[in-house]
Amino acid sequence: MKNRFKNLMFLAVLAIAFTACDDSNDPVPAPVEPAVSYIVNYGGYTNDKSTITSFNKETATATNNVYELINGVPMTSNAQYALSYNGKVYLMGNNADQIFWVNDETFEQTENALTTDIVKPRFAVATGNYMYVSCWGGDVWMDASVSYIAKVNLTTHTVEKKIALPGGPEGLEIVNNKLYAALNYDDKVAVIDLGTEALTYIQLPAGNIPSYFEKDNSNNLYVVLGVAYGDATTQTGIGYINTTTNEVEATYALDGVSSMAYVNIMEPNDDFSKLYVMTSVMDANWNVRGSIAVFDVASKSFESTNLVDGVQGINGVDFYNDRVFCFISNGATAKGKAITYQTDGTVDIEFETGIAPFMLFTVED
């Protein structure tokens, strides 16, 4: 994924845990430095806010409510995405709309959130001293012209410029000083030259809406293809964009590619030889059930057998510690869970998370 990171020292949580349990004058044992990743739990849009779950790959144990344990207060927004960059973890929050950040070694938030010119943030990428945030800007489903890219100065933590971009930008990627933006309300990928801010478009197959990218080892892009609202096209899948020619070289059909997950619909393994792609459908009782398909990058084809099938509540997929993580949502008020699979589909471990888990990150190198 965009955030292929290093292991984070989880000292703060352990220190709090030891302090809370120790009522004597005995010395507190020195905490270890486990290999930790983090899971973002969206929460419920109209009630519970987001929480963070840590996962220690060495002990295969999870700790919930990490942000609250360290900062002493709960999160005040629903995190749509998390980006680790230059010593901080930036979280894109909606309801309330904001970007807030924590120190990547302590997970402490010591500065106020950025709220000015940030309306319905969705995703973020960064380069140099700037972060680019896709913002829907309001009711984009009613008026596609309200959306934009927020150019955030990471020294001042202010929106230096709003770059108008109609169509509801969702996932972003940067290649060769160009910003690629998947438009959630159009069958195009927008390309913005970060030097001149000139805007061009890559046309996708009619009716396919893009959502998120994965950048391969050659700096070309795989893009998730869904179905445009109100369009008769029903075929979904993934596409391959050559970033030298800015053309869609190929598309690969896959029924049921999810449009219901927030971020992690598609995730590569560590050497980018496989792509794990989430599919899902909603049944007559409004239950989401889905699978994880496997795309072989060398043969440019989906394997005949899915990694897993029939997962109820599937809400995201990730790859970490040589395992495929599948995130499960049990609704907007109940705790979710994560299930990890070996690459042959064998169930590895299962653990509880916060409400509606959807993505995993560690801290960047």
N, C-alpha and C positions, 0 to 999 in steps of 0.2 A: 504494500500500500504506500501512499504518499509518505506516511510516517514510519519508516523503517529505522528503529531507534536502538539505543543501548539500554542496559539494565539500570533502573533507578534505585538509589539507596532509600530504603523505606524506614529510615531511622526515626523520623518524627512520630509515626504511628506507634512504633514499638516503644519509644520513650514514653509516650502518653499512656500506653497500656501498662508498662511497668510502674509508672508513677501512680496510676489510679489503683493498682492492686497492692501497693506496698505501703502499709500503715506503720511500719517499724522504722527503726533507725539503721537497719542493715543496709549495706551498700547495694545499690541497684545493679543487677548484672549488666555487663556491657552488651548492647544489642549487636547482632550480627548484621551483615549486609546481604540480604537475600536478593535473588534475581527476580525482579518484580515487573509485571505489566499492569495496565489499568484498563478497566472496562467502564464505559460511559453508559449509565442507565438514564434513559430519557425522562422517566417519571410519567405523570399524567398532565396533559396540557391544561386542564381546568382545576387540578388539585395539587397533588404532590409534585414538587420540583425534582430536578435531577439529583442523582447521587453518583458516587464513584466507588467501584469495587476494585481492590487490588488482588492480584493473583501471583503467588510465589511459585515459580515453576520447579524449584528445588524440593519444596515440601508438598506441592500440589494442594496448597491451602489458600483460601480466599478470606479477605476482610472487607466487610461492607461499611458504607458511610465514612470513607476515608477523609473526604473533604471536611466533614463536620467534626470528626475526631481531631483533626489537626488545627482547624480554625475556630472551633468552638461554637460555630453557628452553621445552620444548613445553607445550601446553595439557594439562591433567590430567583433562579431562572431555569428554564428547560434547555439543556445543552443539545444543540443540533449537530455539533461537530467539535473535535478537539485537535489542535495542531501544536506539536512540539517544535519550538524554534528558538535558537539563540538563548538558551537558559530559562525559557519560560514555556508554560503550557497555556495556550490561548483557547478559550472555549467560546463558541458562538452560541449565544443564548437567545431564545425567543420566549415571550411571555414571562418576564419582561424582556424587551429587545435590548440586547447589550453584548459587548465583548468584555469578558473578564479573564484574568490570568493569574496563574500561581507560579511560584518559584519551582523549577523542575527538580531541585534536590530536596526541598523541604515540603513542597506542596502548600506553602503558605500564600495567602492572598494579602498583600500589604498595601495595595493601591486600589482606588476606586475604579469601577468599571467604566468603559467607554460607552456612552449612550447617545451622544449627539451624532446625527446623520447615520445611525444604524437602525434600519427598519427591516424586520424579518430576515436576519442573517441566516445563511444556509451552509456555507462552506468557505474554506480559506486555504490559500497557498502563500508562500513568502519567498522573497529573493532580496538579497542585499538588506537595505534598511526599511523595506516596505512589505506589508502584508496586503493581499488583495482578497476582498470578501464579497461573495455573491450575496446580494440583498434583493429580496422581492419588492421591497419598497412600499408595500401595502397590499391591497386586494388584486394581485396580479392576474388572478383568474377572471376578474371582471374587466381589468384594463391592463393589457400587456405592456403598456408604455411606462409604467411606474417603476419598473425594476432597474437596477444599476449595479455597478461594481464600486465598492468603497476602497479607495487607496489609502491605507492607514500608515502613517509615519510611526515607526516603532521606537523612535527616540522620544517624541512628544506624546505618543499615544493619542493622536488626533486623526480625524479623517481629513486628509490633505486635499482630496478631490473625489467627487462623485462622477464616475464615468457612466453616462447613460447607456443602458443595454436592455432594450425591450425583449420580452419573451420569457422572463423568469429564469435567470441564470441559476444553475444548481451546482454540479461538480465543476472543479477547475483544475487545470494543470498548466505548468510553465515549461516550454521547450524553446530553446534558442531565442530567448528574450521575447517570446510571444505567449500571451495568455490565451489558453483555450477554455471556453466556457460552454458547458452543455445547457441548452435552452429547454426548460421544462414545458414550455408552451409553444414550441415551434419544432419543426423537423430539420433543425440546423444546429451546427456548432459554430459559435462565434469565435473569431480569432482577432485579438487586439495586440497590435505592435506596441510593446511597452515603452519604446523610445519615442514614437510619433503619435501613439494612440489611434492610429489608423485602424479602421474596423473592416474586416472581410468576413465571409461566411463559407462554411463547408456544407453543401447540401447533402442530406441523408436520404435514404429511400423514403418515398412518400408515406407519410403517416407515422414514421418512426420518430419518437422523441428520445433524445439522449438524456442521461441522468448523471453518470459518473464515469471517470476514466481510470485506467491503469497504464502507467508508462513502462514500456518494456526495456530490455537491455540495449536497444538501438535508438532510444528516445522517440519511438513511434507509440501510438496510443490505441489501446483497446477501449471501446466505449459501449456502455450498456444501452441497448435500444428497446424502447417500450412502444406504446401505442398512443398516438395523439388523441387528445380529447375531441370527441365528436367525429372522428375519422373512422371509416369503415375498415381500415387495415387492422388485421388481428395478429399478424406474425410478429413475434418478438425475437430477440437474440442479442448478439454482440456484433460490433463492427470493428474494422481495423483501419486506422487513419495513418497514412504516410505523412509525416510532418515535414518532409522535404518538399513534396508536391502539394500538400494540404488537400489530398483527395482520399475518399473512402475506397480503399483497394479491394475490400471484400467484406461481406457480411455472413454471419453464421447463425442459422435459425435455431432457436430454442424456445419451445412453448412455455409460457407462464413466467417469463423473466419478471421479477417482482417490481412493481411500482409502488408498493406499500412500505418498503423499508426506507430508513432515513439516509443511510450512507453505504453500509457494507453489503452491497449486492454481489460484488465480484472482488476476488482477492487472489493474488498469485502466491505460489510457494516461494521459498527463498531464492532459488536460481531462475525463477520465471520460466520453468519448463511446464508448469501446469497453472491453469486458472480455475478457481473454484467459483461457480456461478450459482446463485440462489434463485430458485423458482418457487412460486407459491400461487395458490388460488384460494378464494373464499367460498365456503360451502353455503348451503341454504340457511344454516343457523348462524352465519356470520363468523364462523371459525376459520382461521387461516391455517392452511396445511401446505407443506412444501417439501422441496428436495434440494440437494446440492449436486449439481452436475459438474463434470470434470472436462475441461477443454485442454487438449494436448497441443502445446504451442508448436512443436516440431511438425506434426502431421496436419495442423490447422483443422482439427475436427474434434467434436465432442465424443468422449468415450461412450460406448454402447450401454454401459451400466453406470448409474449414478452412484456417488459415494454413499449417500443415504437417501431414503425416501420416506414420505408420510410423516414428516415432523410437524406436529401440531404447534402452532404459535411461533413458527420460525420468523425471526426478526433481524437476522444479520449473520454474516459469515466472516471469519478471519483466519489467518494462518500465523502460528506462533509456536516456537519450541518444537518444530517438526510435527505439529498437530493441527488439525482443522478444528477451529472453534465454531460452534453453532449456538447462536443466542436465541433464547426462547422468551417470548412475552406471554404472560398469563393475564393480560388485560391492563387497564389503566390504574388499578388499585392494588393488585396483588404482586408479590415478589416474583421476579423472573428467575431464570437459571441459565447456566452455560453447560453445554455438553461438548467434550472434546473427543475427537476421533483420530485414530491412527490413519495413515494414508491408504490403508486397505479397507477402511470403513468400520473397523473394529472400535466399539465404544471404549474410551479410555477412562475418563473421570466425569463426574457431574457435580456441580455445586450451585448454591443459591446466590443470586445477585439482587440488586435493587429492582425497581419497577421498570419494565421495558428496556432491557439491555440491547445494545445494537452495534457497538464497535469497541475495539481494543486498541490501545496504543502503549508504547513504551517511550522512553526519552531519547531524543535524537543523539547521534554521535557528534 
